[in-house]
């Protein structure tokens, strides 16, 4: 019985229609549960959606905890380790805000909003049920070494650019955090324009850092694209082999 439950809630064989139906149902529940977050006002329907989806998530969490040994393969220790796995933590964070009692006092208003925003973590639950997302996660996992290298380069770029511009234009950038914000926005080529250098030296630094930022931003795109194509090709080969059998 537990093995069959695990086969249904985990990624199973393509021919397992019940498992595929479970994935589709859970994706639908996740999407519906996020609808109330798009509105400032609450009503009876939104409260019902929130509580009903949370109950479904609790049942899913309990089923996964019940079959933790089949997933982790560490016997009784699996039941202790599973709650600390990344997806289990996301599951728990997405459930708790619905049932945590929060006072309506003004002091706890910000806390309430923070807890409410935690429900956004339900979107990350789709990683478990979507095959497309699974492909992307596999790509990122396999390309983790070059992506970490690029991330380290980007972090170095942000810090160095921030230090340079902060010392070149101390009057424009009131704090080092402002300089980091400017460097990050420049790296991503967003260019909000709320903070910008006004001196000639500062503009030169901006031009040089912009050229470097474009190069750094382009690197992960190429890495992920190449990995994505390899993963798609691998999936096609596996499907062709299954069809030949």
Phi and psi in degrees as GROMACS dihedral restraints (atoms count N, CA, C in turn):
[ dihedral_restraints ]
;  ai    aj    ak    al  type     phi  dphi    fc
    3     4     5     6     1   -63.9    20    10
    4     5     6     7     1   -37.3    20    10
    6     7     8     9     1   -64.0    20    10
    7     8     9    10     1   -39.9    20    10
    9    10    11    12     1   -67.4    20    10
   10    11    12    13     1   -39.0    20    10
   12    13    14    15     1   -60.8    20    10
   13    14    15    16     1   -42.8    20    10
   15    16    17    18     1   -63.5    20    10
   16    17    18    19     1   -40.7    20    10
   18    19    20    21     1   -63.0    20    10
   19    20    21    22     1   -32.5    20    10
   21    22    23    24     1   -77.0    20    10
   22    23    24    25     1   -45.5    20    10
   24    25    26    27     1   -82.6    20    10
   25    26    27    28     1   -21.8    20    10
   27    28    29    30     1   -92.6    20    10
   28    29    30    31     1   169.8    20    10
   30    31    32    33     1   -69.2    20    10
   31    32    33    34     1   114.2    20    10
   33    34    35    36     1  -111.0    20    10
   34    35    36    37     1  -169.5    20    10
   36    37    38    39     1   -60.1    20    10
   37    38    39    40     1   147.4    20    10
   39    40    41    42     1   -57.7    20    10
   40    41    42    43     1   -28.1    20    10
   42    43    44    45     1   -80.8    20    10
   43    44    45    46     1    -9.4    20    10
   45    46    47    48     1   -79.2    20    10
   46    47    48    49     1    93.9    20    10
   48    49    50    51     1   -66.4    20    10
   49    50    51    52     1   -34.1    20    10
   51    52    53    54     1   -66.0    20    10
   52    53    54    55     1   -40.2    20    10
   54    55    56    57     1   -66.5    20    10
   55    56    57    58     1   -41.1    20    10
   57    58    59    60     1   -65.8    20    10
   58    59    60    61     1   -39.4    20    10
   60    61    62    63     1   -63.7    20    10
   61    62    63    64     1   -38.7    20    10
   63    64    65    66     1   -62.2    20    10
   64    65    66    67     1   -43.1    20    10
   66    67    68    69     1   -61.0    20    10
   67    68    69    70     1   -45.8    20    10
   69    70    71    72     1   -64.2    20    10
   70    71    72    73     1   -40.3    20    10
   72    73    74    75     1   -64.3    20    10
   73    74    75    76     1   -43.3    20    10
   75    76    77    78     1   -66.7    20    10
   76    77    78    79     1   -38.0    20    10
   78    79    80    81     1   -62.5    20    10
   79    80    81    82     1   -42.0    20    10
   81    82    83    84     1   -63.3    20    10
   82    83    84    85     1   -43.1    20    10
   84    85    86    87     1   -63.2    20    10
   85    86    87    88     1   -41.8    20    10
   87    88    89    90     1   -61.4    20    10
   88    89    90    91     1   -46.5    20    10
   90    91    92    93     1   -63.2    20    10
   91    92    93    94     1   -44.5    20    10
   93    94    95    96     1   -64.5    20    10
   94    95    96    97     1   -37.6    20    10
   96    97    98    99     1   -66.2    20    10
   97    98    99   100     1   -20.7    20    10
   99   100   101   102     1   -86.0    20    10
  100   101   102   103     1   -13.4    20    10
  102   103   104   105     1   -57.6    20    10
  103   104   105   106     1   -45.9    20    10
  105   106   107   108     1   -59.1    20    10
  106   107   108   109     1   -25.1    20    10
  108   109   110   111     1   -71.6    20    10
  109   110   111   112     1   -13.5    20    10
  111   112   113   114     1   -85.7    20    10
  112   113   114   115     1     0.8    20    10
  114   115   116   117     1  -127.5    20    10
  115   116   117   118     1   142.7    20    10
  117   118   119   120     1   -76.6    20    10
  118   119   120   121     1   -37.1    20    10
  120   121   122   123     1   -84.8    20    10
  121   122   123   124     1   152.3    20    10
  123   124   125   126     1  -115.7    20    10
  124   125   126   127     1   154.0    20    10
  126   127   128   129     1  -147.7    20    10
  127   128   129   130     1  -178.5    20    10
  129   130   131   132     1   -62.6    20    10
  130   131   132   133     1   -38.5    20    10
  132   133   134   135     1   -64.4    20    10
  133   134   135   136     1   -45.1    20    10
  135   136   137   138     1   -64.5    20    10
  136   137   138   139     1   -38.9    20    10
  138   139   140   141     1   -63.7    20    10
  139   140   141   142     1   -40.4    20    10
  141   142   143   144     1   -64.8    20    10
  142   143   144   145     1   -44.8    20    10
  144   145   146   147     1   -59.5    20    10
  145   146   147   148     1   -43.6    20    10
  147   148   149   150     1   -63.6    20    10
  148   149   150   151     1   -47.9    20    10
  150   151   152   153     1   -70.6    20    10
  151   152   153   154     1   -40.4    20    10
  153   154   155   156     1   -65.4    20    10
  154   155   156   157     1   -43.4    20    10
  156   157   158   159     1   -66.8    20    10
  157   158   159   160     1   -36.9    20    10
  159   160   161   162     1   -63.9    20    10
  160   161   162   163     1   -39.5    20    10
  162   163   164   165     1   -63.2    20    10
  163   164   165   166     1   -41.5    20    10
  165   166   167   168     1   -62.6    20    10
  166   167   168   169     1   -41.1    20    10
  168   169   170   171     1   -65.5    20    10
  169   170   171   172     1   -34.8    20    10
  171   172   173   174     1   -65.5    20    10
  172   173   174   175     1   -42.8    20    10
  174   175   176   177     1   -62.3    20    10
  175   176   177   178     1   -42.3    20    10
  177   178   179   180     1   -63.4    20    10
  178   179   180   181     1   -43.4    20    10
  180   181   182   183     1   -62.6    20    10
  181   182   183   184     1   -44.0    20    10
  183   184   185   186     1   -63.8    20    10
  184   185   186   187     1   -39.8    20    10
  186   187   188   189     1   -65.1    20    10
  187   188   189   190     1   -38.6    20    10
  189   190   191   192     1   -71.2    20    10
  190   191   192   193     1   -36.8    20    10
  192   193   194   195     1   -67.1    20    10
  193   194   195   196     1   -37.9    20    10
  195   196   197   198     1   -63.7    20    10
  196   197   198   199     1   -30.7    20    10
  198   199   200   201     1  -109.7    20    10
  199   200   201   202     1    23.4    20    10
  201   202   203   204     1   -61.5    20    10
  202   203   204   205     1   -34.0    20    10
  204   205   206   207     1   -67.6    20    10
  205   206   207   208     1   -30.4    20    10
  207   208   209   210     1   -73.8    20    10
  208   209   210   211     1   -28.1    20    10
  210   211   212   213     1   -83.3    20    10
  211   212   213   214     1   -48.1    20    10
  213   214   215   216     1   -89.0    20    10
  214   215   216   217     1   -25.2    20    10
  216   217   218   219     1    68.7    20    10
  217   218   219   220     1    29.7    20    10
  219   220   221   222     1  -120.2    20    10
  220   221   222   223     1    30.7    20    10
  222   223   224   225     1    54.1    20    10
  223   224   225   226     1  -133.8    20    10
  225   226   227   228     1   -65.2    20    10
  226   227   228   229     1   -27.9    20    10
  228   229   230   231     1   -65.9    20    10
  229   230   231   232     1   -21.5    20    10
  231   232   233   234     1   -61.2    20    10
  232   233   234   235     1   -36.1    20    10
  234   235   236   237     1   -69.7    20    10
  235   236   237   238     1   -24.2    20    10
  237   238   239   240     1   -84.9    20    10
  238   239   240   241     1   -38.2    20    10
  240   241   242   243     1   -78.3    20    10
  241   242   243   244     1   -31.6    20    10
  243   244   245   246     1   -56.6    20    10
  244   245   246   247     1   -45.0    20    10
  246   247   248   249     1   -58.9    20    10
  247   248   249   250     1   -16.1    20    10
  249   250   251   252     1  -100.0    20    10
  250   251   252   253     1     3.5    20    10
  252   253   254   255     1   -75.7    20    10
  253   254   255   256     1   152.4    20    10
  255   256   257   258     1   -53.9    20    10
  256   257   258   259     1   -47.9    20    10
  258   259   260   261     1   -68.2    20    10
  259   260   261   262     1   -33.8    20    10
  261   262   263   264     1   -66.4    20    10
  262   263   264   265     1   -37.7    20    10
  264   265   266   267     1   -65.2    20    10
  265   266   267   268     1   -42.2    20    10
  267   268   269   270     1   -61.6    20    10
  268   269   270   271     1   -42.0    20    10
  270   271   272   273     1   -58.4    20    10
  271   272   273   274     1   -45.9    20    10
  273   274   275   276     1   -67.5    20    10
  274   275   276   277     1   -42.5    20    10
  276   277   278   279     1   -63.5    20    10
  277   278   279   280     1   -34.2    20    10
  279   280   281   282     1   -75.4    20    10
  280   281   282   283     1   -19.1    20    10
  282   283   284   285     1   -92.3    20    10
  283   284   285   286     1   -43.1    20    10
  285   286   287   288     1   -55.7    20    10
  286   287   288   289     1   -43.4    20    10
  288   289   290   291     1   -57.5    20    10
  289   290   291   292     1   -24.9    20    10
  291   292   293   294     1   -70.3    20    10
  292   293   294   295     1   -31.8    20    10
  294   295   296   297     1  -112.1    20    10
  295   296   297   298     1    -6.9    20    10
  297   298   299   300     1   -73.5    20    10
  298   299   300   301     1   125.6    20    10
  300   301   302   303     1   -73.1    20    10
  301   302   303   304     1   125.8    20    10
  303   304   305   306     1  -126.8    20    10
  304   305   306   307     1   128.1    20    10
  306   307   308   309     1   -67.1    20    10
  307   308   309   310     1   152.2    20    10
  309   310   311   312     1   -87.2    20    10
  310   311   312   313     1     6.6    20    10
  312   313   314   315     1   -62.2    20    10
  313   314   315   316     1   153.8    20    10
  315   316   317   318     1   -62.7    20    10
  316   317   318   319     1   -33.3    20    10
  318   319   320   321     1   -64.7    20    10
  319   320   321   322     1   -30.0    20    10
  321   322   323   324     1   -98.7    20    10
  322   323   324   325     1     9.1    20    10
  324   325   326   327     1   -62.7    20    10
  325   326   327   328     1   -43.7    20    10
  327   328   329   330     1   -66.5    20    10
  328   329   330   331     1   -35.8    20    10
  330   331   332   333     1   -63.9    20    10
  331   332   333   334     1   -42.5    20    10
  333   334   335   336     1   -60.1    20    10
  334   335   336   337     1   -44.3    20    10
  336   337   338   339     1   -64.1    20    10
  337   338   339   340     1   -36.8    20    10
  339   340   341   342     1   -65.5    20    10
  340   341   342   343     1   -46.0    20    10
  342   343   344   345     1   -63.0    20    10
  343   344   345   346     1   -38.1    20    10
  345   346   347   348     1   -63.5    20    10
  346   347   348   349     1   -38.7    20    10
  348   349   350   351     1   -68.7    20    10
  349   350   351   352     1   -22.7    20    10
  351   352   353   354     1   -62.2    20    10
  352   353   354   355     1   -21.3    20    10
  354   355   356   357     1   -65.8    20    10
  355   356   357   358     1   -17.3    20    10
  357   358   359   360     1   -61.4    20    10
  358   359   360   361     1   -24.3    20    10
  360   361   362   363     1   -60.4    20    10
  361   362   363   364     1   -17.1    20    10
  363   364   365   366     1   -61.3    20    10
  364   365   366   367     1   -28.2    20    10
  366   367   368   369     1   -62.8    20    10
  367   368   369   370     1   -33.6    20    10
  369   370   371   372     1   -70.1    20    10
  370   371   372   373     1   -18.4    20    10
  372   373   374   375     1   -64.8    20    10
  373   374   375   376     1   -23.2    20    10
  375   376   377   378     1   -65.5    20    10
  376   377   378   379     1   -19.3    20    10
  378   379   380   381     1   -56.5    20    10
  379   380   381   382     1   -30.9    20    10
  381   382   383   384     1   -79.0    20    10
  382   383   384   385     1   -27.7    20    10
  384   385   386   387     1  -106.1    20    10
  385   386   387   388     1   -19.5    20    10
  387   388   389   390     1   -92.9    20    10
  388   389   390   391     1   124.7    20    10
  390   391   392   393     1   -66.1    20    10
  391   392   393   394     1   -37.1    20    10
  393   394   395   396     1   -63.8    20    10
  394   395   396   397     1   -43.6    20    10
  396   397   398   399     1   -65.2    20    10
  397   398   399   400     1   -35.5    20    10
  399   400   401   402     1   -60.8    20    10
  400   401   402   403     1   -40.0    20    10
  402   403   404   405     1   -62.6    20    10
  403   404   405   406     1   -45.1    20    10
  405   406   407   408     1   -63.7    20    10
  406   407   408   409     1   -42.4    20    10
  408   409   410   411     1   -62.2    20    10
  409   410   411   412     1   -41.3    20    10
  411   412   413   414     1   -62.4    20    10
  412   413   414   415     1   -39.1    20    10
  414   415   416   417     1   -62.6    20    10
  415   416   417   418     1   -47.5    20    10
  417   418   419   420     1   -63.6    20    10
  418   419   420   421     1   -38.5    20    10
  420   421   422   423     1   -65.3    20    10
  421   422   423   424     1   -42.9    20    10
  423   424   425   426     1   -73.0    20    10
  424   425   426   427     1   -29.6    20    10
  426   427   428   429     1   -99.2    20    10
  427   428   429   430     1    22.0    20    10
  429   430   431   432     1   -62.5    20    10
  430   431   432   433     1   -37.5    20    10
  432   433   434   435     1   -63.3    20    10
  433   434   435   436     1   -53.7    20    10
  435   436   437   438     1   -66.0    20    10
  436   437   438   439     1   -32.2    20    10
  438   439   440   441     1   -68.1    20    10
  439   440   441   442     1   -37.1    20    10
  441   442   443   444     1   -65.5    20    10
  442   443   444   445     1   -39.5    20    10
  444   445   446   447     1   -62.0    20    10
  445   446   447   448     1   -44.3    20    10
  447   448   449   450     1   -65.9    20    10
  448   449   450   451     1   -40.3    20    10
  450   451   452   453     1   -62.3    20    10
  451   452   453   454     1   -39.7    20    10
  453   454   455   456     1   -64.4    20    10
  454   455   456   457     1   -40.5    20    10
  456   457   458   459     1   -63.8    20    10
  457   458   459   460     1   -41.4    20    10
  459   460   461   462     1   -65.3    20    10
  460   461   462   463     1   -41.2    20    10
  462   463   464   465     1   -62.8    20    10
  463   464   465   466     1   -43.1    20    10
  465   466   467   468     1   -62.0    20    10
  466   467   468   469     1   -40.8    20    10
  468   469   470   471     1   -60.2    20    10
  469   470   471   472     1   -46.9    20    10
  471   472   473   474     1   -61.5    20    10
  472   473   474   475     1   -47.5    20    10
  474   475   476   477     1   -65.8    20    10
  475   476   477   478     1   -44.6    20    10
  477   478   479   480     1   -66.6    20    10
  478   479   480   481     1   -45.0    20    10
  480   481   482   483     1   -61.3    20    10
  481   482   483   484     1   -40.5    20    10
  483   484   485   486     1   -64.6    20    10
  484   485   486   487     1   -42.9    20    10
  486   487   488   489     1   -62.6    20    10
  487   488   489   490     1   -43.2    20    10
  489   490   491   492     1   -64.9    20    10
  490   491   492   493     1   -51.0    20    10
  492   493   494   495     1   -68.3    20    10
  493   494   495   496     1   -30.9    20    10
  495   496   497   498     1   -66.6    20    10
  496   497   498   499     1   -34.3    20    10
  498   499   500   501     1   -86.6    20    10
  499   500   501   502     1   -27.2    20    10
  501   502   503   504     1   -74.0    20    10
  502   503   504   505     1   -39.5    20    10
  504   505   506   507     1  -129.7    20    10
  505   506   507   508     1    71.7    20    10
  507   508   509   510     1   -66.5    20    10
  508   509   510   511     1   -24.0    20    10
  510   511   512   513     1   -76.5    20    10
  511   512   513   514     1   -32.3    20    10
  513   514   515   516     1   -76.4    20    10
  514   515   516   517     1   -39.0    20    10
  516   517   518   519     1  -104.7    20    10
  517   518   519   520     1   106.9    20    10
  519   520   521   522     1   -70.2    20    10
  520   521   522   523     1   -25.1    20    10
  522   523   524   525     1  -144.7    20    10
  523   524   525   526     1   164.5    20    10
  525   526   527   528     1   -66.3    20    10
  526   527   528   529     1   -29.8    20    10
  528   529   530   531     1   -63.3    20    10
  529   530   531   532     1   -38.2    20    10
  531   532   533   534     1   -60.0    20    10
  532   533   534   535     1   -39.7    20    10
  534   535   536   537     1   -67.0    20    10
  535   536   537   538     1   -39.4    20    10
  537   538   539   540     1   -65.5    20    10
  538   539   540   541     1   -41.4    20    10
  540   541   542   543     1   -59.7    20    10
  541   542   543   544     1   -45.8    20    10
  543   544   545   546     1   -61.8    20    10
  544   545   546   547     1   -43.9    20    10
  546   547   548   549     1   -64.8    20    10
  547   548   549   550     1   -38.6    20    10
  549   550   551   552     1   -66.8    20    10
  550   551   552   553     1   -43.9    20    10
  552   553   554   555     1   -63.9    20    10
  553   554   555   556     1   -37.8    20    10
  555   556   557   558     1   -67.1    20    10
  556   557   558   559     1   -39.0    20    10
  558   559   560   561     1   -61.5    20    10
  559   560   561   562     1   -42.6    20    10
  561   562   563   564     1   -84.0    20    10
  562   563   564   565     1     1.0    20    10
  564   565   566   567     1    58.9    20    10
  565   566   567   568     1    27.0    20    10
  567   568   569   570     1   -72.5    20    10
  568   569   570   571     1   -48.5    20    10
  570   571   572   573     1    61.5    20    10
  571   572   573   574     1    60.2    20    10
  573   574   575   576     1   -65.2    20    10
  574   575   576   577     1   -33.4    20    10
  576   577   578   579     1    83.6    20    10
  577   578   579   580     1     6.9    20    10
  579   580   581   582     1   -77.6    20    10
  580   581   582   583     1   -28.0    20    10
  582   583   584   585     1  -131.1    20    10
  583   584   585   586     1   125.2    20    10
  585   586   587   588     1  -153.6    20    10
  586   587   588   589     1   150.0    20    10
  588   589   590   591     1   -73.3    20    10
  589   590   591   592     1   148.8    20    10
  591   592   593   594     1  -116.3    20    10
  592   593   594   595     1   -17.6    20    10
  594   595   596   597     1   -85.3    20    10
  595   596   597   598     1   163.0    20    10
  597   598   599   600     1   -63.5    20    10
  598   599   600   601     1   -43.1    20    10
  600   601   602   603     1   -63.0    20    10
  601   602   603   604     1   -41.9    20    10
  603   604   605   606     1   -64.9    20    10
  604   605   606   607     1   -37.2    20    10
  606   607   608   609     1   -69.2    20    10
  607   608   609   610     1   -35.4    20    10
  609   610   611   612     1   -64.6    20    10
  610   611   612   613     1   -43.8    20    10
  612   613   614   615     1   -60.0    20    10
  613   614   615   616     1   -40.6    20    10
  615   616   617   618     1   -62.8    20    10
  616   617   618   619     1   -44.1    20    10
  618   619   620   621     1   -62.6    20    10
  619   620   621   622     1   -45.4    20    10
  621   622   623   624     1   -65.1    20    10
  622   623   624   625     1   -43.0    20    10
  624   625   626   627     1   -69.0    20    10
  625   626   627   628     1   -30.5    20    10
  627   628   629   630     1   -66.2    20    10
  628   629   630   631     1   -42.3    20    10
  630   631   632   633     1   -62.2    20    10
  631   632   633   634     1   -42.0    20    10
  633   634   635   636     1   -66.6    20    10
  634   635   636   637     1   -38.6    20    10
  636   637   638   639     1   -63.6    20    10
  637   638   639   640     1   -41.0    20    10
  639   640   641   642     1   -60.6    20    10
  640   641   642   643     1   -42.0    20    10
  642   643   644   645     1   -65.5    20    10
  643   644   645   646     1   -41.0    20    10
  645   646   647   648     1   -68.6    20    10
  646   647   648   649     1   -40.8    20    10
  648   649   650   651     1   -65.3    20    10
  649   650   651   652     1   -33.8    20    10
  651   652   653   654     1   -71.4    20    10
  652   653   654   655     1   -26.7    20    10
  654   655   656   657     1   -61.9    20    10
  655   656   657   658     1   -53.8    20    10
  657   658   659   660     1   -62.9    20    10
  658   659   660   661     1   -29.6    20    10
  660   661   662   663     1   -62.5    20    10
  661   662   663   664     1   -44.7    20    10
  663   664   665   666     1   -65.9    20    10
  664   665   666   667     1   -40.0    20    10
  666   667   668   669     1   -64.1    20    10
  667   668   669   670     1   -46.9    20    10
  669   670   671   672     1   -67.5    20    10
  670   671   672   673     1   -38.7    20    10
  672   673   674   675     1   -62.6    20    10
  673   674   675   676     1   -45.6    20    10
  675   676   677   678     1   -63.6    20    10
  676   677   678   679     1   -43.0    20    10
  678   679   680   681     1   -66.0    20    10
  679   680   681   682     1   -36.7    20    10
  681   682   683   684     1   -64.7    20    10
  682   683   684   685     1   -42.6    20    10
  684   685   686   687     1   -64.9    20    10
  685   686   687   688     1   -38.6    20    10
  687   688   689   690     1   -64.3    20    10
  688   689   690   691     1   -41.0    20    10
  690   691   692   693     1   -67.4    20    10
  691   692   693   694     1   -41.3    20    10
  693   694   695   696     1   -63.3    20    10
  694   695   696   697     1   -42.3    20    10
  696   697   698   699     1   -63.4    20    10
  697   698   699   700     1   -38.5    20    10
  699   700   701   702     1   -65.8    20    10
  700   701   702   703     1   -42.6    20    10
  702   703   704   705     1   -62.9    20    10
  703   704   705   706     1   -40.7    20    10
  705   706   707   708     1   -64.0    20    10
  706   707   708   709     1   -41.0    20    10
  708   709   710   711     1   -63.6    20    10
  709   710   711   712     1   -41.6    20    10
  711   712   713   714     1   -65.1    20    10
  712   713   714   715     1   -40.1    20    10
  714   715   716   717     1   -67.1    20    10
  715   716   717   718     1   -38.0    20    10
  717   718   719   720     1   -65.8    20    10
  718   719   720   721     1   -38.2    20    10
  720   721   722   723     1   -66.6    20    10
  721   722   723   724     1   -39.4    20    10
  723   724   725   726     1   -66.7    20    10
  724   725   726   727     1   -35.0    20    10
  726   727   728   729     1   -70.5    20    10
  727   728   729   730     1   -30.4    20    10
  729   730   731   732     1   -76.0    20    10
  730   731   732   733     1   -20.5    20    10
